[in-house]
Amino acid sequence: MSDRMTYAYAVAHDTEGLRESTAALQGVADAPVRFVAAARDDRLLLAVSSVPAQDFREDALKRHLEDLDWLEAVARAHHGVIEALAARTTVLPLRLATVYLDDSRARDVLETGRSMFAERLSRLADQVEWGVKIYIEPSAVPPSPAAPAAGLPPGRAYLRTRRQQQSVRDTVYQAAQQAAERVETAGRAYAVDRVRHRVQQGVLADAGGAGENVVNDAYLVPLEHGEAFLADVNHAADGLPGVRVEATGPWAPYSFAMPLAGPKDVTDTADAPDATDTADAADATDSTDSTDSTDSTESVPP
């Protein structure tokens, strides 16, 4: 058994100068990035690196996914390769830790999906992804009282305080809904597609006291509409105390690229982070949330 495996980053269109501009590009484990071409269409490429099998065989990978430092390093390298490619051509980003036994197996998958990949690349040309998250600020939700209100029996004081808390909470959530409607209006005006991701929880949600994440969407936006879309999104929380809207991007279209369907020898990465979490981990010092994108995303009209 070989001590190296083929790590795949993205499917891409070959364009003039692509190979020359990425000749020095390094990816996961500081391995050089190279291209595997489809047998019947050498313009369709799979960007890959050779990585140590001892780290990426199924059993080893499952252990590594519990190591947040290792996971963040891989996510950053994975994202860096995709962004470097996206600066030169249209790409279909692949799920973090998509690994094959060798180049031949990877080429087989590329060839099998050749028509579908070509169609997706054509559709995503000149489009970028913007992530939009809506948070309820921690200070907007009142804490439980430390002591009952003076002058009232404990039971009545507790009930009154709970009603007050619920009233404030309802008001803040209604404001968040209003912000979400404003973002959706911008999406209808400028985006061509939207994916709803599961709201963030755990490590990513807790980082930096961001507050409660109530919306976590991705929008596919034509390049020429990016500035207008961003301007509207950045004003979506205006006049809505306790609500914060965060836009990230532009990214390669992680949420809109179809994942590689591979043969049985592809490493199972069902527990690996999905593409949007990969971008988050690479853009910040937060480690990646291990969410299965199959269960966490829903494609809906913008």
N, C-alpha and C positions, 0 to 999 in steps of 0.2 A: 504494500500500500504506500502511495506517495506521501511524502511529508509536507506537500504543498497542496492548497486548494485554490479554486478560482472564485474570487469575491467580485460580485457584479454591482455596479453603482447605478447605471442608467442605460437606457436605449437612446440612441441619438442619430440624427442625420449627419452624414459626412458633409462637411462644407469646406470651402477653400480656406486653407490656413489652419484648420482645426488641429490636425496632427502636429504641425510645427509649433503652434501656440501652447500646446499641452505637453510638449516633449519632456519637460522637466517636472511635470505635475506628479506629486506623491499623494498616496491615499492612506488607507488603513495600514497600520504597522510600518509606516514610512515606505511602503512598497510603491515602485513606479507604476503609473497608470498606463495601460495600453489598450488597444482596441481589437475586438474579435468581430469580423465581418460576416454577414449572412452569406451562405454559399451561393445563392442565386440573386443576390442584390448587394453588391459591395458598398453601396451608399448607406445601408442600414448597419449600424454599429452597436456593439455592446461594450461599454467601458468597464474594464476589469483590472484587478491586480492579483498577484499571487500572494497568499497569506499562509501562515503556519497552520497546518492541519490540526496540530495539538490544541489550538485555541478555538477552532471553528467546527470541529466535528460535533455532532448533535449533543453528546453528553457534556463535552467541555463548554459548549456555547450556553447551555442551560445554566451551568454554574456561573459563567461570566455575567449572565444577565442579572444576577443578584449583586454584582460588584459595580456600584454606581460610578466609581472613578474610571474603571475600565470601559463601562458603557458610554460615559461622557466622551472619553477620548476617541472611541470608535465613531460615535455620532458626529463629533466635530470633523473628523477626517472624511467621513462619508458625505456630510453636507458640503465641505469645502470642495470636494471633487465635483459634485453636482453643480454648485454655483459657478465654478470655473468653466465647466462645459456649457452651462446655460448662457454665459456671457458671449459665446461664439456660435451657438446653434440651438435648435429646439431639442429638448430632452424629455424623456419619460423617466422620472426618478423611481428607483426601485426601493423596496422595503429594506430597512437596515438589516444587515447580516444575511443577504441573499447570497448563498454560497453553493458552488457546484464542485464536483470531484475534479474536473479538469476543463480546459478550454473546449474540448470536443463536445462535452455534455452541454456546456453553455451555448455553443453554436447551434446545437440541435434545437434547443428551446427557442433561440432567436429565429431560426429557420421555420420552425413549426408555427410561430405566431407572426410571421413576416407581414402578412396582409393587414392583420389587426394593428400591429405596431405602426406600420406606415400610415394607416388611417388616423390613428390617434396623434401621431406627430404632425400630420397635416392639419388636424383640427386645432391643435394647441399652438401652432405657429403664431408668433407675435402676441401671445397672451402670457400674463403673469398671475401669480396667486398672491392675494392679500389676505392675511389672517385678521379677524376681528373678534376681540373678546370684550365682554361687558362684565364689570365687577360691581358688587355692592361693597362700598367702603366699610371696613370694620367699625368705624365710629358711628356709622349710620344706624346700626342695630343696637338698641339699648341693652346693657347687661342686666342680669337679674339683680334685684335689690339686695343689699347686704342686711337690711333690717326693715321691719314693717313700718309703714307710715305712721307718724305720731297721731294720737287722738282717735284711732280706730281700732276695733278688735282685730287681732291678728288675721283671722279668716277673711274679713272684709277688706282689710288693707292689702292682703295678698291678691285677692280677686281684682281690686281696682288697679293695682300695679300691672297685673297681667293684661288687663284690657288696654291699658295705656301702651304697654310694650307692643301688643298685637296691632294697635292702631298705627304706631310708628312704622312697624315692620311692613304692614300692608301698603302704606304710603310709599315706602322706599321701593318695594317690589313693583308697584304700579309705575313708578318713575323709570325703573329699569326696563319694563315692558315698553314704555314710550320711547326710550332710547333705541330699543331693538327695532321698533317700527320705523324709526328714522333711518337706521342702517339699512333695513330692507328696502326702503324707498330708494336709497342711493344704489343698492344692488340692482333694482329693477331698471334704473336709469342708465347704468354704466356697465354692469357685469353681464356675462353670458351664461354663467352657471354658479351654483352655490352648493357647498357640502356642509352639513351640520355635524360637528364632532361632539362627542360626549364632553360635558363640562369637565374641567380639570379638577382633580382631587389629589390628595397625597402630597408628594414632594414638590411638584411644580406649583400646586395651588397654595401651599404654605409658604413658599419662598418669598421673603421680603414683606410679609404681611399684606399681600395684594388684596385681600378681601375674598368674598365669596364669588366664584366664577359662575355666572348664570347663563351666559351665551358664549359659545366657542365655534365660530363659523369660518369657513374659507370661501373666498369669492374669486372666480376666474374673470379677470378684467383685461380687455385689450390694452396694449401699451399706450395708445393715444388717449385713453380715458382714465389712466391711472391717477393723474393729479387731481382731476375733478372728483373722482370717487373718494380719494383720500381726504380732500377738503370737506366733503359732506360728512364723512365718518367722524372726522376730528371735531365736528360741531354737534354730534348726535347727543351729547350729554349736556349741552348748554341749558342752563336754567333748571337742571335736575339735581338738586343736592343729594349727596350720598351715592351717586352713580358715576362710574368711570368707564370710559370706552378706550380701549387700547388697540391700535392698528399696527401690524407688523408686516414687513415685506419691503419691496416686492421679492417674492421667492420664485424659484422654478415651480411648475405646477404639480407639487407633491400630491395634493388631494385629488387630482383629476387624472392622474396617470394610472392605467390599469396595471395591477401587479403581474409579474411574470408567473405564468403557470408552468411548473417544471416537472421533469421526470422524477421517479422515486428516489433518485440519488441526490436530490437537492436537500440541503440541510433544512430541517423543520424549524422555522422561526416564528411560530404562532405566538410565542410569548415575547417576541421582540417588540420594541417601540414602533409605533406607526410613523408615517412620514412627517406629519406635522409636529409630533413630539421631537423628532430628530432635528427639525429646524429650530425649535425652541431651545433645545439643549446646546446647539451650536451658536445660537445668538446670545445666550446668557450663560451664567455660571451654574444655573440650575441643572440638576441631573434629569434624565429623561423618565417620564412616566411610562411604565410598561403596560400600555393599553393595546388591545387587539383591534386594529382598524376595521376588521371585518364586522365587529359588533358595534363600533363606536361612531360610524359615519353614516350619513343619510344624504343622498344627492336629491336636491329639491330645486325647483325653479328659483331664479334670483328674485 
